[in-house]
Amino acid sequence: MTADSNTRRKEIIAYLSTQTEPVSGTELAHRFGVSRQVIVQDVALLRAENQEILSTNKGYVLYQPLTRGTGCTGVIMTQHSEEQTIEEMETIVEYGGRMLDVFVDHDLYGQIRADLVINDMDDAREFCRKMKVSTSRPLKVLTGDCHYHTIAAPSEKVLKLIKEELKEKGFLR
């Protein structure tokens, strides 16, 4: 248990930096001997200090940008039904890509973004399973199914292949 909140926040960053999978708020709360709400507040304060902590549907991850020469990112605009979500994700990850986020341009609120961090088919299936049982709807329903993703790929060539495949399947706009 950490007595000092500043020390705890430093330890949260240190712990997240060693993890390869998302860590739930409940797990962090247990690890640091505080409530889940304290962890939520700590994460908010860390983000205010420009710590790039992503909140995924599986938990928190520390954003680790691609280092020079190890890959690239691109933004795609896509449109498809809820049932086609798994196919969109599968297309991206089967080429070695990762779906980092989803965002929409809303007429009233501007850009609304959520972190996804879909690294593989297990992540894709888990997201789609949660989407089916959730009472909440995906962001894309706010904009007639039109939405954007930031895609990470190991190279420009792979990113281009992903885009070509998504275009061939009729997903790109």
Phi, psi and omega in degrees: 000136182259124182281321185266124184295325177296318178295317179300317180296321176297321180290327176298313178299314181299317181293313180299327181292343179264353186265140178261347179240156176301148180242125183291155176300324178296317179296317178296319179300315179297315182299321185257004174068035179228177178280162177298324179297324177297319178297316178302316179294318178300315180297319178298318179293320178296320177296322178296337176268016178069024170280129184269083178258124179264141175255110179255176178289351178256348181141195184267142171223148175274122181294126178240099184298155176298137177274156184307132177085356182252005180158187182208167176230157176207157178253133177242148173253126187224160178210127180195170178282167176300322182296335181272359181303314182297322179293321177299312181296317180300318180301319182288310186285335180292339175267004181090011178274168176228138177264109186277324185204179171223141174210157178230154172258104183268136182302322184269315188264352184081212183281129176241124188232146174223138176285139178244308183052065175266104184263337185202180183293329176299315177298318181297312180296320179295317178299313182294325176297314179295324179297321182292326184265350182283148172276348177276154179253155178297155179305326186299339179292341179286342188228038178061038180073359178277129181205172183237154172225144166267125183247133173254139180219157182291341179201165175299322180299315180294317178301318178296318178298318179299312180298318179297318180293317178296322178294317180299325180278357176084016182272327184285144177239000000 
